[in-house]
Amino acid sequence: MITDIHSHTWPFPEAFNDDFIKQATAARAGAKVDLTIRLEDYQNSAPAGTRAAVFGGKAKLSGMWVDDEYVASYVARDPEHLVGFLSVDPTQESWEEEMRHGHEELGLRGVKLLPMYAGFGVDDSRLEPLWKYCDKHNLPVLLHTGTTFVRQAPLACTLPRLIEPVATRYPEIRFILAHLSHPYEGECVATIRKHPNVYADISALHYRPWQLYNSLMLVQEYGVWNKLLFGSDYPFTTVNESVDGLRNLNSQLEGTALPRLNEDEIEKLIHRDAFEILGIS
């Protein structure tokens, strides 16, 4: 069975302002952006029985906002396979109330944060109530780390090292650094190796196969395959495309003496039970 720890849901285009869509279009060299999400499309592009963590996202600075009610209604369509995560933007008023509502009333079982999109660092003291709440209620936290096309989203807020003081103070919270923090993969690998409660997902990386090969070779050399979780980043890509991309990484090395990625570890990554690791199985 596959567990996809990184999938989205939102109403499109209502979840985004015009500037976000304009920048997304420019990032695709002017190609039309269609981020429409349909549960049946997700299911048809993944192996039968795939389970997924699903979230929206809140980041006023970047023009993205998905109410947690929307996430909860999406998850309710297939509660056997879907687990919902709430989201907060701590730069906005009433975020603590939204946090409690998402967990206690909507039944969402994790937290998704968008630090660079919203313009805050995870080491910001304003987040202390969030960490205390997650620690008390056993909620895992998935953080966007790495780059983006959104020009107003500060890179200074996305570095993997920022989680270190939080992970040290709250060793029982499970943190996931999304996208292996690309292009800061080296720092991400050092962070997940150092902190037992910090993991990384490999979502949205397979379409840069040479970079992903090098990143996973670093994972292999540091001996932290077990700290990686599978994710797709649907609708930007699919589970099937992500699995195929991982399984084909070594094929680009044919005719060279370059070291191969351990294919047994790749299979373990694809089938790792992230829900069990995160305490939400």
Backbone hydrogen bonds, N-H to C=O, Kabsch-Sander energy under -0.5 kcal/mol:
donor,donor_aa,acceptor,acceptor_aa,energy
3,T,270,I,-0.5
4,D,2,I,-0.6
4,D,51,R,-3.4
5,I,3,T,-0.8
5,I,230,F,-2.6
7,S,53,A,-1.3
8,H,234,Y,-2.1
9,T,55,F,-1.7
12,F,10,W,-0.5
15,A,11,P,-2.4
16,F,13,P,-2.1
17,N,63,G,-2.2
21,I,17,N,-1.8
22,K,18,D,-2.4
23,Q,19,D,-2.5
24,A,20,F,-2.5
25,T,21,I,-2.2
26,A,22,K,-2.0
27,A,23,Q,-2.2
28,R,24,A,-0.9
28,R,25,T,-0.6
29,A,26,A,-1.6
30,G,25,T,-2.6
31,A,28,R,-1.7
34,D,32,K,-0.6
41,D,38,R,-0.5
42,Y,38,R,-2.0
43,Q,39,L,-2.6
44,N,40,E,-2.1
45,S,41,D,-0.8
45,S,42,Y,-1.0
46,A,43,Q,-1.1
50,T,47,P,-1.8
51,R,2,I,-2.5
52,A,81,H,-2.8
53,A,4,D,-2.7
54,V,83,V,-2.9
55,F,7,S,-1.6
57,G,66,V,-0.6
59,A,64,M,-3.0
62,S,59,A,-0.6
62,S,117,Y,-0.6
63,G,59,A,-0.8
63,G,60,K,-0.8
64,M,59,A,-2.0
65,W,15,A,-2.5
66,V,57,G,-1.8
70,Y,67,D,-1.0
71,V,67,D,-1.1
72,A,68,D,-2.7
73,S,69,E,-2.1
74,Y,70,Y,-1.8
75,V,71,V,-2.6
76,A,72,A,-1.9
77,R,74,Y,-1.3
78,D,75,V,-1.8
81,H,78,D,-1.5
82,L,78,D,-1.8
83,V,52,A,-2.4
85,F,54,V,-2.8
86,L,110,G,-2.7
88,V,112,K,-0.7
92,Q,89,D,-2.2
95,W,92,Q,-0.9
98,E,94,S,-2.0
99,M,95,W,-2.2
100,R,96,E,-2.2
101,H,97,E,-2.4
102,G,98,E,-2.7
103,H,99,M,-1.9
104,E,100,R,-2.9
105,E,100,R,-0.6
105,E,101,H,-1.6
106,L,101,H,-1.9
107,G,103,H,-0.7
108,L,102,G,-2.5
109,R,84,G,-2.9
111,V,140,P,-2.3
112,K,86,L,-3.0
113,L,142,L,-2.6
118,A,114,L,-2.3
119,G,115,P,-1.8
120,F,115,P,-2.3
124,D,121,G,-2.0
127,L,124,D,-1.9
128,E,125,S,-1.7
130,L,127,L,-0.8
131,W,127,L,-2.1
132,K,128,E,-2.3
133,Y,129,P,-2.0
134,C,130,L,-2.8
135,D,131,W,-2.5
136,K,132,K,-2.1
137,H,133,Y,-2.4
138,N,134,C,-0.8
139,L,134,C,-1.9
141,V,174,R,-2.6
142,L,111,V,-3.2
143,L,141,V,-0.5
143,L,176,I,-2.9
144,H,113,L,-2.1
145,T,143,L,-0.6
146,G,158,T,-0.9
147,T,182,H,-2.1
151,R,149,F,-0.6
153,A,150,V,-1.4
157,C,154,P,-1.6
158,T,155,L,-2.0
162,L,159,L,-1.5
163,I,160,P,-1.7
164,E,161,R,-1.6
167,A,163,I,-3.1
168,T,164,E,-2.1
169,R,165,P,-1.8
170,Y,166,V,-2.3
173,I,170,Y,-1.3
175,F,173,I,-0.6
175,F,197,N,-2.7
176,I,141,V,-2.5
177,L,199,Y,-2.8
178,A,143,L,-2.9
178,A,176,I,-0.7
180,L,177,L,-0.9
180,L,201,D,-1.6
181,S,178,A,-2.1
182,H,179,H,-2.3
184,Y,181,S,-3.3
188,C,184,Y,-2.1
189,V,185,E,-2.9
190,A,186,G,-2.1
191,T,187,E,-1.8
192,I,188,C,-2.7
193,R,189,V,-1.9
194,K,190,A,-1.5
195,H,191,T,-2.0
198,V,195,H,-1.8
199,Y,175,F,-3.2
200,A,227,K,-2.1
201,D,177,L,-2.0
202,I,229,L,-1.5
204,A,232,S,-1.0
205,L,202,I,-0.8
208,R,205,L,-1.9
212,L,208,R,-2.7
213,Y,209,P,-2.5
214,N,210,W,-2.1
215,S,211,Q,-2.4
216,L,212,L,-2.8
217,M,213,Y,-2.1
218,L,214,N,-1.7
219,V,215,S,-1.9
220,Q,216,L,-2.6
221,E,217,M,-2.7
222,Y,218,L,-2.0
223,G,219,V,-0.8
223,G,220,Q,-0.6
224,V,219,V,-2.2
227,K,224,V,-1.9
228,L,225,W,-1.8
229,L,200,A,-2.6
230,F,269,L,-0.5
232,S,6,H,-0.7
233,D,6,H,-3.4
234,Y,6,H,-0.7
236,F,233,D,-2.2
240,N,45,S,-2.4
242,S,238,T,-2.0
243,V,239,V,-2.7
244,D,240,N,-2.5
245,G,241,E,-2.3
246,L,242,S,-2.1
247,R,243,V,-2.4
248,N,244,D,-1.3
249,L,246,L,-1.2
251,S,248,N,-0.9
252,Q,248,N,-0.6
252,Q,249,L,-1.0
253,L,250,N,-1.8
254,E,251,S,-1.3
256,T,253,L,-2.0
263,E,261,L,-0.7
266,I,262,N,-1.6
267,E,263,E,-1.9
268,K,264,D,-2.0
269,L,265,E,-2.4
270,I,266,I,-2.3
271,H,267,E,-1.9
272,R,268,K,-0.6
272,R,269,L,-0.9
274,A,272,R,-1.5
277,I,273,D,-1.9
278,L,274,A,-2.4
279,G,275,F,-0.6
279,G,276,E,-0.9
280,I,275,F,-2.9
281,S,275,F,-0.8
